[in-house]
Amino acid sequence: MKYGIILASLLLASCGFTPQGDLVRSVVREKGAQAYDEGVENAVYFLCYPASVASIRRKFGHRMDVYNALCAEPPLKLD
């Protein structure tokens, strides 16, 4: 196990000096960015739609402008 990790590290480190290494880095960067974008989209969805009013009130208090900036439709007013 220990030698496998060392070998994998060496192989991945040596990829940086080749065109294949550049390709691997660009693919990982692109797919990683897509994964982060999807994560943010999911987080905003769960904040805006299925969240309870009490959880929104605990998080934002009276700063509903922040909530409404994230969740454009419909604006929520807590009085």
N, CA and C atoms as an extended XYZ file, in Angstrom:
237
Properties=species:S:1:pos:R:3:atomname:S:1:resname:S:1:resid:I:1 pbc="F F F"
N         0.826       -1.183        0.000 N   MET     1
C         0.000        0.000        0.000 CA  MET     1
C         0.878        1.257        0.000 C   MET     1
N         1.858        1.267        0.879 N   LYS     2
C         2.741        2.425        0.986 CA  LYS     2
C         3.504        2.657       -0.319 C   LYS     2
N         4.000        1.564       -0.907 N   TYR     3
C         4.750        1.696       -2.153 CA  TYR     3
C         3.844        2.088       -3.317 C   TYR     3
N         2.599        1.662       -3.264 N   GLY     4
C         1.641        2.028       -4.304 CA  GLY     4
C         1.369        3.530       -4.308 C   GLY     4
N         1.262        4.096       -3.119 N   ILE     5
C         1.033        5.534       -3.014 CA  ILE     5
C         2.246        6.304       -3.517 C   ILE     5
N         3.434        5.840       -3.160 N   ILE     6
C         4.661        6.491       -3.620 CA  ILE     6
C         4.771        6.389       -5.137 C   ILE     6
N         4.482        5.222       -5.690 N   LEU     7
C         4.558        5.029       -7.129 CA  LEU     7
C         3.544        5.911       -7.852 C   LEU     7
N         2.324        5.967       -7.336 N   ALA     8
C         1.296        6.807       -7.951 CA  ALA     8
C         1.693        8.283       -7.899 C   ALA     8
N         2.286        8.693       -6.795 N   SER     9
C         2.736       10.084       -6.671 CA  SER     9
C         3.818       10.410       -7.690 C   SER     9
N         4.745        9.496       -7.856 N   LEU    10
C         5.814        9.718       -8.820 CA  LEU    10
C         5.291        9.756      -10.253 C   LEU    10
N         4.375        8.860      -10.560 N   LEU    11
C         3.796        8.842      -11.907 CA  LEU    11
C         3.010       10.115      -12.198 C   LEU    11
N         2.223       10.548      -11.220 N   LEU    12
C         1.440       11.759      -11.430 CA  LEU    12
C         2.330       12.999      -11.483 C   LEU    12
N         3.402       13.001      -10.706 N   ALA    13
C         4.316       14.139      -10.726 CA  ALA    13
C         5.058       14.223      -12.056 C   ALA    13
N         5.378       13.085      -12.630 N   SER    14
C         6.113       13.103      -13.891 CA  SER    14
C         5.217       13.481      -15.067 C   SER    14
N         3.909       13.423      -14.891 N   CYS    15
C         2.988       13.796      -15.965 CA  CYS    15
C         3.060       15.286      -16.279 C   CYS    15
N         3.548       16.085      -15.362 N   GLY    16
C         3.551       17.520      -15.548 CA  GLY    16
C         4.510       18.006      -16.611 C   GLY    16
N         5.446       17.169      -17.014 N   PHE    17
C         6.458       17.604      -17.959 CA  PHE    17
C         6.201       17.104      -19.373 C   PHE    17
N         5.009       16.612      -19.629 N   THR    18
C         4.684       16.051      -20.938 CA  THR    18
C         3.390       16.666      -21.458 C   THR    18
N         3.141       16.575      -22.738 N   PRO    19
C         1.847       17.043      -23.266 CA  PRO    19
C         0.667       16.274      -22.665 C   PRO    19
N         0.876       15.000      -22.343 N   GLN    20
C        -0.186       14.219      -21.716 CA  GLN    20
C        -0.494       14.763      -20.319 C   GLN    20
N         0.539       15.219      -19.635 N   GLY    21
C         0.329       15.814      -18.309 CA  GLY    21
C        -0.483       17.089      -18.400 C   GLY    21
N        -0.201       17.886      -19.432 N   ASP    22
C        -0.991       19.102      -19.639 CA  ASP    22
C        -2.444       18.758      -19.918 C   ASP    22
N        -2.664       17.717      -20.702 N   LEU    23
C        -4.020       17.279      -21.004 CA  LEU    23
C        -4.739       16.816      -19.737 C   LEU    23
N        -4.040       16.036      -18.925 N   VAL    24
C        -4.640       15.539      -17.676 CA  VAL    24
C        -5.010       16.712      -16.780 C   VAL    24
N        -4.112       17.680      -16.638 N   ARG    25
C        -4.394       18.831      -15.784 CA  ARG    25
C        -5.580       19.637      -16.309 C   ARG    25
N        -5.664       19.835      -17.610 N   SER    26
C        -6.777       20.617      -18.157 CA  SER    26
C        -8.112       19.887      -17.984 C   SER    26
N        -8.108       18.570      -18.151 N   VAL    27
C        -9.347       17.795      -17.958 CA  VAL    27
C        -9.774       17.839      -16.494 C   VAL    27
N        -8.823       17.670      -15.585 N   VAL    28
C        -9.154       17.708      -14.154 CA  VAL    28
C        -9.665       19.094      -13.771 C   VAL    28
N        -9.043       20.127      -14.284 N   ARG    29
C        -9.477       21.500      -13.985 CA  ARG    29
C       -10.895       21.735      -14.497 C   ARG    29
N       -11.181       21.298      -15.720 N   GLU    30
C       -12.507       21.506      -16.300 CA  GLU    30
C       -13.570       20.716      -15.552 C   GLU    30
N       -13.304       19.448      -15.290 N   LYS    31
C       -14.288       18.617      -14.588 CA  LYS    31
C       -14.450       19.075      -13.148 C   LYS    31
N       -13.356       19.511      -12.526 N   GLY    32
C       -13.442       20.023      -11.158 CA  GLY    32
C       -14.289       21.281      -11.096 C   GLY    32
N       -14.118       22.162      -12.067 N   ALA    33
C       -14.920       23.384      -12.107 CA  ALA    33
C       -16.394       23.053      -12.295 C   ALA    33
N       -16.689       22.082      -13.140 N   GLN    34
C       -18.088       21.677      -13.347 CA  GLN    34
C       -18.679       21.112      -12.057 C   GLN    34
N       -17.892       20.322      -11.333 N   ALA    35
C       -18.379       19.739      -10.088 CA  ALA    35
C       -18.649       20.830       -9.050 C   ALA    35
N       -17.767       21.809       -8.952 N   TYR    36
C       -17.986       22.907       -8.008 CA  TYR    36
C       -19.202       23.741       -8.413 C   TYR    36
N       -19.370       23.981       -9.704 N   ASP    37
C       -20.548       24.732      -10.172 CA  ASP    37
C       -21.832       24.009       -9.807 C   ASP    37
N       -21.854       22.702       -9.996 N   GLU    38
C       -23.039       21.919       -9.636 CA  GLU    38
C       -23.272       21.947       -8.131 C   GLU    38
N       -22.200       21.907       -7.359 N   GLY    39
C       -22.338       21.973       -5.906 CA  GLY    39
C       -22.941       23.283       -5.443 C   GLY    39
N       -22.494       24.385       -6.027 N   VAL    40
C       -23.053       25.694       -5.678 CA  VAL    40
C       -24.511       25.779       -6.103 C   VAL    40
N       -24.809       25.282       -7.279 N   GLU    41
C       -26.196       25.293       -7.755 CA  GLU    41
C       -27.102       24.482       -6.827 C   GLU    41
N       -26.641       23.325       -6.388 N   ASN    42
C       -27.424       22.505       -5.463 CA  ASN    42
C       -27.598       23.192       -4.116 C   ASN    42
N       -26.537       23.836       -3.631 N   ALA    43
C       -26.628       24.528       -2.342 CA  ALA    43
C       -27.640       25.661       -2.397 C   ALA    43
N       -27.610       26.432       -3.475 N   VAL    44
C       -28.566       27.532       -3.616 CA  VAL    44
C       -29.982       26.985       -3.734 C   VAL    44
N       -30.157       25.895       -4.465 N   TYR    45
C       -31.488       25.293       -4.579 CA  TYR    45
C       -32.021       24.906       -3.198 C   TYR    45
N       -31.196       24.201       -2.412 N   PHE    46
C       -31.669       23.742       -1.108 CA  PHE    46
C       -31.860       24.895       -0.140 C   PHE    46
N       -31.171       25.979       -0.343 N   LEU    47
C       -31.378       27.157        0.491 CA  LEU    47
C       -32.665       27.869        0.107 C   LEU    47
N       -32.934       27.953       -1.179 N   CYS    48
C       -34.063       28.766       -1.655 CA  CYS    48
C       -35.402       28.049       -1.630 C   CYS    48
N       -35.429       26.760       -1.868 N   TYR    49
C       -36.727       26.111       -2.047 CA  TYR    49
C       -37.151       25.214       -0.883 C   TYR    49
N       -36.446       24.145       -0.547 N   PRO    50
C       -36.991       23.276        0.500 CA  PRO    50
C       -36.673       23.719        1.935 C   PRO    50
N       -35.938       24.817        2.124 N   ALA    51
C       -35.600       25.259        3.472 CA  ALA    51
C       -36.844       25.790        4.182 C   ALA    51
N       -36.908       25.528        5.471 N   SER    52
C       -38.050       26.023        6.239 CA  SER    52
C       -37.871       27.507        6.550 C   SER    52
N       -38.968       28.170        6.828 N   VAL    53
C       -38.918       29.587        7.166 CA  VAL    53
C       -38.090       29.800        8.428 C   VAL    53
N       -38.208       28.899        9.390 N   ALA    54
C       -37.448       29.035       10.630 CA  ALA    54
C       -35.942       28.933       10.377 C   ALA    54
N       -35.538       28.037        9.501 N   SER    55
C       -34.098       27.920        9.227 CA  SER    55
C       -33.580       29.149        8.486 C   SER    55
N       -34.400       29.709        7.606 N   ILE    56
C       -34.010       30.940        6.910 CA  ILE    56
C       -33.912       32.087        7.904 C   ILE    56
N       -34.855       32.163        8.806 N   ARG    57
C       -34.838       33.230        9.817 CA  ARG    57
C       -33.614       33.091       10.726 C   ARG    57
N       -33.257       31.857       11.100 N   ARG    58
C       -32.067       31.654       11.941 CA  ARG    58
C       -30.803       32.077       11.211 C   ARG    58
N       -30.727       31.776        9.928 N   LYS    59
C       -29.517       32.078        9.160 CA  LYS    59
C       -29.397       33.555        8.816 C   LYS    59
N       -30.471       34.161        8.319 N   PHE    60
C       -30.389       35.518        7.805 CA  PHE    60
C       -30.945       36.578        8.745 C   PHE    60
N       -31.759       36.177        9.727 N   GLY    61
C       -32.339       37.156       10.638 CA  GLY    61
C       -33.153       38.180        9.882 C   GLY    61
N       -32.825       39.436       10.040 N   HIS    62
C       -33.561       40.506        9.367 CA  HIS    62
C       -32.855       40.958        8.088 C   HIS    62
N       -31.851       40.251        7.644 N   ARG    63
C       -31.120       40.612        6.424 CA  ARG    63
C       -31.692       39.843        5.235 C   ARG    63
N       -32.938       40.076        4.951 N   MET    64
C       -33.602       39.355        3.878 CA  MET    64
C       -33.119       39.803        2.508 C   MET    64
N       -32.435       40.941        2.428 N   ASP    65
C       -31.872       41.375        1.152 CA  ASP    65
C       -30.833       40.372        0.651 C   ASP    65
N       -30.094       39.764        1.582 N   VAL    66
C       -29.102       38.749        1.193 CA  VAL    66
C       -29.815       37.514        0.651 C   VAL    66
N       -30.841       37.076        1.369 N   TYR    67
C       -31.611       35.917        0.915 CA  TYR    67
C       -32.235       36.192       -0.451 C   TYR    67
N       -32.857       37.352       -0.604 N   ASN    68
C       -33.525       37.681       -1.863 CA  ASN    68
C       -32.533       37.853       -3.004 C   ASN    68
N       -31.286       38.235       -2.705 N   ALA    69
C       -30.264       38.329       -3.749 CA  ALA    69
C       -29.903       36.936       -4.271 C   ALA    69
N       -29.894       35.934       -3.387 N   LEU    70
C       -29.603       34.561       -3.805 CA  LEU    70
C       -30.807       33.916       -4.485 C   LEU    70
N       -31.956       34.167       -3.933 N   CYS    71
C       -33.186       33.519       -4.399 CA  CYS    71
C       -34.070       34.578       -5.024 C   CYS    71
N       -33.869       34.840       -6.279 N   ALA    72
C       -34.505       35.962       -6.954 CA  ALA    72
C       -36.023       35.853       -7.018 C   ALA    72
N       -36.554       34.651       -7.081 N   GLU    73
C       -37.996       34.534       -7.218 CA  GLU    73
C       -38.542       33.552       -6.221 C   GLU    73
N       -39.602       33.724       -5.581 N   PRO    74
C       -40.230       34.996       -5.293 CA  PRO    74
C       -39.557       35.631       -4.074 C   PRO    74
N       -39.545       36.946       -3.938 N   PRO    75
C       -38.947       37.558       -2.764 CA  PRO    75
C       -39.725       37.157       -1.518 C   PRO    75
N       -39.012       36.818       -0.481 N   LEU    76
C       -39.629       36.386        0.769 CA  LEU    76
C       -39.543       37.524        1.770 C   LEU    76
N       -40.637       37.802        2.437 N   LYS    77
C       -40.668       38.854        3.450 CA  LYS    77
C       -41.030       38.207        4.785 C   LYS    77
N       -40.168       38.371        5.741 N   LEU    78
C       -40.445       37.876        7.087 CA  LEU    78
C       -40.716       39.079        7.983 C   LEU    78
N       -41.916       39.183        8.487 N   ASP    79
C       -42.268       40.323        9.348 CA  ASP    79
C       -42.290       39.900       10.790 C   ASP    79
